[in-house]
């Protein structure tokens, strides 16, 4: 079912884009995006033909529309978790950032109809990476440069205003994926994800004692998504995997801000690397890339008149990386079976409410069984568990377990 976009909202979106209302709408069409790339939203392309009232010139405009999900189970979760409100908040916040840095790394938002739809810039010249292929070193460099701009935007805003963006917005920053409250909307999904990880440890024939360590470590994820009391926090995207990135040779824009967090910038950096690269790549380049990201951030702030060493010293950044590395590993182990599952399987799971609840609210291990013939899936899933086993081994050495 197509969202009903009012005529006034269409006019407002066009006016926001071109700067005036001196035009006539000749035609408009709203069409679904062929391949669904996100879960908590339905996607459309809004195409509008307008004619100037000054010179009669005709112009074709394209917008990207993100609508509140229609599918019952997803709509239920989106409503309970407040995911759509987080995205609306993000675009409103970006409007208050005076620095143009943010414009380089996010799409323009032309209209927000709360809990109904967003009318956004259509990033036609950008390409979404193939989620089944690991990103290249060059890809990662481009993304990290723009991620540094994204994080710098918050630091500059806070330094100028002498106010943290979380102040007065504590509720909106409550996590929509990982929270340990009994009434939390995603509580069953957390258990389902952990069940899948424990199944994989056994499936890939790792020592059984690792399961107990993994279960203990997984509980740490609840604190790692909260604002740090030790390190400088920024607005973080919170969900940086391939389908939330739009790339061109020297550009990157981030999309889907439904998992925003106010946490150290290392949260995004590590999550990006662990969810989009191979294990060999991480072994060869991880710490090199952390240094490169910090240098990007340092240069951006210097140009803007700020000394990063006084805001987030390099040693503190590295310490935050060691802390957030665990989140990145746990998160990747949890989401890779979901994001790399075959498209037809995901559509089957989400189209059947009973099956949806069985897979995503009880035990996701069915994702492993159903993708056994998917070589890319199995390789990446195993590598994510190997990363986790390394952390479990360290934990066991410390605890003598």
C-alpha positions as CSV (number, residue, x, y, z in Angstrom):
1,X,0.0,0.0,0.0
2,X,1.5,3.3,-1.1
3,X,1.8,6.1,1.5
4,X,-0.6,9.0,1.0
5,X,1.5,12.1,0.6
6,X,-0.5,15.3,0.8
7,X,-0.4,17.9,-2.0
8,X,0.9,20.5,0.5
9,X,3.7,18.2,1.6
10,X,4.8,17.7,-2.0
11,X,4.7,21.5,-2.5
12,X,6.8,22.1,0.7
13,X,9.4,19.5,-0.3
14,X,9.8,21.0,-3.8
15,X,10.0,24.5,-2.3
16,X,12.7,23.3,0.2
17,X,14.7,21.8,-2.7
18,X,14.5,24.6,-5.2
19,X,14.0,27.6,-2.9
20,X,10.6,29.0,-4.2
21,X,7.1,28.1,-5.1
22,X,6.9,29.9,-8.5
23,X,6.1,26.7,-10.4
24,X,3.2,24.4,-11.4
25,X,3.2,20.6,-10.9
26,X,2.6,18.9,-14.2
27,X,2.7,15.3,-13.0
28,X,3.9,13.1,-10.1
29,X,4.4,9.4,-9.5
30,X,5.3,7.3,-6.4
31,X,6.9,4.0,-7.1
32,X,8.4,1.4,-4.6
33,X,12.1,0.8,-4.7
34,X,12.7,-2.5,-6.4
35,X,14.8,-4.1,-3.7
36,X,14.1,-3.5,0.0
37,X,17.3,-2.6,1.7
38,X,16.1,-1.7,5.2
39,X,13.8,-3.3,7.7
40,X,12.2,-0.5,9.6
41,X,10.9,1.5,6.7
42,X,9.3,1.2,3.2
43,X,11.1,2.9,0.4
44,X,9.8,4.8,-2.7
45,X,11.0,7.1,-5.4
46,X,8.8,10.2,-5.9
47,X,9.1,11.6,-9.4
48,X,7.6,15.0,-10.1
49,X,7.6,17.1,-13.3
50,X,7.3,20.9,-12.7
51,X,7.0,23.9,-15.0
52,X,8.5,27.3,-14.1
53,X,5.9,30.0,-13.9
54,X,8.6,32.5,-15.1
55,X,10.0,30.9,-18.3
56,X,7.8,27.8,-18.7
57,X,10.9,25.6,-18.4
58,X,10.1,22.0,-17.4
59,X,12.1,20.2,-14.8
60,X,12.1,16.6,-13.6
61,X,12.7,16.2,-9.8
62,X,13.3,12.9,-8.0
63,X,13.0,12.4,-4.2
64,X,13.6,9.4,-2.0
65,X,10.6,8.7,0.3
66,X,11.1,6.6,3.5
67,X,7.7,5.6,5.0
68,X,6.7,4.0,8.2
69,X,6.6,0.2,7.6
70,X,3.4,-1.3,6.5
71,X,4.3,-4.9,7.4
72,X,2.6,-5.6,10.8
73,X,5.4,-7.1,12.8
74,X,7.9,-4.4,11.6
75,X,5.4,-1.6,12.2
76,X,4.8,-3.0,15.7
77,X,8.6,-2.9,16.5
78,X,9.2,0.5,14.9
79,X,6.4,2.0,17.0
80,X,7.5,0.4,20.3
81,X,11.2,1.1,19.8
82,X,10.9,4.7,18.6
83,X,13.2,4.0,15.7
84,X,11.4,6.3,13.3
85,X,11.5,9.1,15.8
86,X,15.3,8.7,16.1
87,X,15.6,9.3,12.4
88,X,13.3,12.3,12.4
89,X,15.3,13.7,15.4
90,X,18.6,13.2,13.4
91,X,17.5,15.2,10.4
92,X,16.2,18.0,12.6
93,X,19.5,18.0,14.5
94,X,21.5,18.2,11.2
95,X,19.6,21.4,10.3
96,X,21.0,23.1,13.4
97,X,24.6,22.2,12.5
98,X,25.9,25.4,11.0
99,X,29.0,23.8,9.6
100,X,28.7,22.4,6.1
101,X,30.6,19.3,7.0
102,X,27.3,17.4,7.7
103,X,26.0,18.2,4.2
104,X,28.9,16.2,2.8
105,X,27.9,13.0,4.5
106,X,24.1,12.9,4.8
107,X,21.3,13.3,2.4
108,X,19.2,16.5,2.5
109,X,15.8,16.1,4.2
110,X,13.1,18.2,2.6
111,X,10.1,17.2,4.7
112,X,9.3,15.3,7.8
113,X,5.7,14.0,8.5
114,X,6.1,12.5,12.0
115,X,5.7,8.7,12.1
116,X,4.5,8.7,8.5
117,X,7.2,9.6,6.0
118,X,10.4,11.5,5.3
119,X,11.0,13.1,1.9
120,X,14.7,13.0,1.2
121,X,17.3,13.8,-1.4
122,X,17.5,11.0,-4.0
123,X,21.2,10.0,-4.1
124,X,21.1,9.0,-7.7
125,X,24.8,9.5,-8.4
126,X,25.7,7.3,-5.4
127,X,25.8,3.5,-5.4
128,X,25.0,1.2,-2.5
129,X,27.8,-1.4,-2.0
130,X,27.1,-5.0,-2.6
131,X,26.5,-6.4,0.9
132,X,27.8,-9.8,-0.2
133,X,31.2,-8.4,-1.1
134,X,33.7,-7.1,1.5
135,X,34.7,-3.4,1.1
136,X,38.1,-2.6,-0.3
137,X,40.8,-0.7,1.4
138,X,40.0,2.3,-0.8
139,X,36.3,2.1,0.0
140,X,37.1,2.1,3.7
141,X,39.4,5.2,3.4
142,X,36.6,7.2,1.7
143,X,34.1,6.1,4.3
144,X,36.4,6.9,7.2
145,X,37.1,10.4,5.8
146,X,33.4,11.1,5.7
147,X,32.7,9.4,9.0
148,X,35.3,11.8,10.5
149,X,33.3,14.7,9.0
150,X,30.1,13.3,10.4
151,X,31.6,13.0,13.9
152,X,33.4,16.3,13.7
153,X,30.1,18.0,13.0
154,X,28.9,17.1,16.5
155,X,32.2,18.1,18.2
156,X,32.2,21.5,16.5
157,X,28.5,22.1,17.3
158,X,29.1,21.2,21.0
159,X,32.3,23.2,21.3
160,X,30.5,26.3,19.8
161,X,27.3,26.0,21.8
162,X,29.0,24.7,25.0
163,X,26.2,22.2,25.2
164,X,26.0,18.4,24.7
165,X,23.4,17.3,22.2
166,X,22.1,14.7,24.6
167,X,21.0,17.4,27.1
168,X,17.2,17.4,27.0
169,X,17.2,14.5,24.5
170,X,18.0,11.7,26.9
171,X,14.9,9.8,25.9
172,X,15.5,9.8,22.2
173,X,18.9,8.3,22.8
174,X,17.6,5.3,24.7
175,X,18.8,2.4,22.6
176,X,16.3,0.8,20.3
177,X,18.2,-2.5,19.8
178,X,20.1,-3.3,23.0
179,X,18.5,-2.5,26.3
180,X,18.2,-4.8,29.4
181,X,14.8,-3.6,30.7
182,X,12.1,-6.2,31.2
183,X,9.6,-4.2,29.1
184,X,12.0,-3.5,26.3
185,X,10.4,-4.0,22.8
186,X,13.5,-5.8,21.4
187,X,14.1,-8.0,24.5
188,X,13.1,-11.2,22.7
189,X,15.1,-10.4,19.6
190,X,18.2,-10.0,21.8
191,X,17.6,-13.5,23.2
192,X,17.0,-14.8,19.7
193,X,20.3,-13.3,18.5
194,X,22.3,-14.7,21.4
195,X,20.7,-18.2,20.8
196,X,22.0,-18.0,17.2
197,X,25.5,-17.0,18.3
198,X,25.6,-19.9,20.8
199,X,24.4,-22.3,18.1
200,X,27.2,-21.1,15.7
201,X,29.8,-21.8,18.4
202,X,28.7,-25.4,18.4
203,X,28.0,-25.5,14.7
204,X,31.5,-24.4,13.8
205,X,33.0,-26.8,16.3
206,X,34.5,-24.3,18.8
207,X,35.1,-25.5,22.4
208,X,31.8,-25.7,24.3
209,X,33.3,-23.7,27.2
210,X,33.3,-20.7,24.8
211,X,29.5,-20.6,24.9
212,X,29.5,-19.6,28.6
213,X,32.1,-16.9,28.0
214,X,30.2,-15.6,25.0
215,X,27.0,-15.4,27.0
216,X,28.7,-13.4,29.7
217,X,30.4,-11.1,27.2
218,X,27.2,-10.5,25.4
219,X,25.7,-8.9,28.4
220,X,28.3,-6.1,28.2
221,X,26.7,-4.9,25.0
222,X,24.0,-3.1,27.1
223,X,26.6,-0.7,28.6
224,X,28.6,-0.3,25.4
225,X,25.6,1.4,23.6
226,X,25.2,3.9,26.5
227,X,27.0,7.3,26.6
228,X,30.5,6.8,27.9
229,X,31.4,8.3,31.3
230,X,35.1,8.0,30.4
231,X,35.4,9.2,26.8
232,X,34.1,12.0,24.7
233,X,30.8,11.1,23.0
234,X,29.4,12.2,19.6
235,X,26.3,11.4,17.6
236,X,27.1,8.0,16.1
237,X,25.2,6.4,13.3
238,X,25.1,3.1,15.2
239,X,24.4,0.7,12.3
240,X,27.1,1.1,9.7
241,X,26.9,-1.9,7.4
242,X,26.9,-1.9,3.6
243,X,23.2,-1.1,3.0
244,X,23.4,2.0,5.1
245,X,26.3,3.4,3.0
246,X,26.0,5.2,-0.3
247,X,29.3,5.6,-2.2
248,X,30.8,7.2,-5.2
249,X,34.6,7.3,-6.1
250,X,35.4,10.1,-3.7
251,X,32.2,10.5,-1.7
252,X,30.1,8.8,0.9
253,X,26.7,9.5,2.4
254,X,25.2,7.7,5.4
255,X,21.6,6.7,5.4
256,X,19.1,5.2,7.9
257,X,19.5,6.9,11.3
258,X,17.2,4.7,13.3
259,X,19.9,3.4,15.6
260,X,21.6,6.6,16.6
261,X,23.6,6.6,19.8
262,X,25.6,9.2,21.8
263,X,28.8,7.2,22.3
264,X,32.5,7.5,21.5
265,X,33.3,7.9,17.7
266,X,35.2,4.6,17.9
267,X,31.8,2.9,18.2
268,X,31.1,3.7,14.5
269,X,34.6,3.2,13.3
270,X,35.0,-0.3,14.8
271,X,31.4,-1.3,13.8
272,X,32.0,-0.3,10.2
273,X,35.2,-2.3,9.9
274,X,33.9,-5.5,11.6
275,X,30.7,-5.6,9.6
276,X,32.0,-4.8,6.1
277,X,35.5,-6.4,5.9
278,X,37.1,-9.8,6.0
279,X,39.0,-11.2,9.0
280,X,42.3,-11.2,7.1
281,X,41.7,-7.5,6.2
282,X,41.1,-6.7,9.9
283,X,44.3,-8.5,10.9
284,X,46.3,-6.6,8.4
285,X,44.8,-3.1,8.6
286,X,42.7,-2.5,11.7
287,X,45.1,-0.4,13.8
288,X,46.5,1.4,10.8
289,X,42.9,2.5,9.9
290,X,42.2,3.7,13.4
291,X,45.2,6.0,13.1
292,X,44.1,7.2,9.7
293,X,40.6,8.0,11.0
294,X,42.1,10.0,13.9
295,X,44.3,11.9,11.5
296,X,41.2,12.8,9.4
297,X,39.3,14.0,12.5
298,X,42.3,16.0,13.7
299,X,42.8,17.8,10.4
300,X,39.1,18.6,10.1
301,X,39.0,20.1,13.6
302,X,42.2,22.0,13.0
303,X,40.7,23.7,9.9
304,X,37.8,24.7,12.0
305,X,40.0,26.1,14.7
306,X,39.9,23.3,17.3
307,X,42.7,21.2,18.8
308,X,41.5,17.5,18.8
309,X,44.2,16.6,21.4
310,X,42.4,18.8,23.9
311,X,39.0,17.3,23.0
312,X,39.8,13.7,22.5
313,X,43.5,12.9,23.0
314,X,44.9,10.1,20.8
315,X,45.6,7.8,23.7
316,X,42.0,8.1,25.0
317,X,40.8,7.4,21.5
318,X,42.8,4.2,21.4
319,X,41.5,3.2,24.8
320,X,37.9,3.8,23.6
321,X,38.7,1.6,20.6
322,X,39.8,-1.3,22.8
323,X,36.5,-0.9,24.7
324,X,34.3,-0.5,21.7
325,X,36.0,-3.4,19.8
326,X,33.9,-5.8,21.9
327,X,30.7,-4.1,20.8
328,X,31.8,-4.3,17.1
329,X,32.5,-8.0,17.4
330,X,29.3,-8.8,19.3
331,X,27.3,-6.7,16.9
332,X,28.8,-8.2,13.8
333,X,28.3,-11.8,15.1
334,X,24.6,-10.9,15.7
335,X,23.8,-9.1,12.5
336,X,25.8,-10.9,9.8
337,X,23.4,-13.9,9.7
338,X,20.6,-11.5,9.2
339,X,22.0,-9.0,6.7
340,X,23.7,-11.7,4.5
341,X,20.7,-14.1,4.4
342,X,19.4,-14.8,0.9
343,X,16.8,-12.2,-0.1
344,X,14.0,-14.7,-0.7
345,X,14.5,-16.1,2.8
346,X,14.2,-12.7,4.5
347,X,11.1,-11.9,2.4
348,X,9.6,-15.3,3.5
349,X,10.4,-14.6,7.2
350,X,8.9,-11.1,7.1
351,X,5.8,-12.0,5.1
352,X,4.6,-14.6,7.6
353,X,3.9,-13.2,11.1
354,X,4.2,-16.6,12.8
355,X,7.5,-17.3,11.1
356,X,8.7,-13.8,11.8
357,X,8.2,-14.3,15.5
358,X,9.7,-17.7,15.5
359,X,12.9,-16.6,13.8
360,X,13.4,-13.1,15.2
361,X,11.8,-13.4,18.6
362,X,12.8,-17.0,19.6
363,X,15.9,-18.3,17.8
364,X,17.7,-17.0,14.8
365,X,19.8,-20.1,14.4
366,X,17.4,-21.1,11.6
367,X,19.3,-18.5,9.5
368,X,22.4,-20.7,9.6
369,X,20.6,-23.8,8.6
370,X,18.7,-22.1,5.8
371,X,21.9,-20.5,4.3
372,X,24.2,-23.6,4.4
373,X,24.5,-23.5,0.6
374,X,25.5,-19.8,0.7
375,X,29.3,-19.8,0.7
376,X,29.7,-16.0,1.3
377,X,27.2,-16.2,4.2
378,X,29.0,-19.1,5.8
379,X,32.4,-17.7,5.4
380,X,31.5,-14.3,6.9
381,X,29.4,-15.9,9.7
382,X,32.2,-18.2,10.7
383,X,34.8,-15.3,10.7
384,X,32.5,-13.2,12.9
385,X,32.4,-16.1,15.4
386,X,36.2,-16.6,15.2
387,X,36.6,-12.9,16.2
388,X,34.2,-13.5,19.1
389,X,36.1,-16.7,20.2
390,X,39.3,-14.6,20.4
391,X,37.6,-12.3,22.9
392,X,36.1,-15.3,24.8
393,X,39.6,-16.9,25.0
394,X,41.0,-13.7,26.5
395,X,38.1,-13.5,28.9
396,X,38.7,-17.1,30.0
397,X,42.4,-16.6,30.5
398,X,41.6,-13.7,32.8
399,X,38.9,-15.5,34.7
400,X,40.6,-18.9,34.7
401,X,37.5,-20.5,33.2
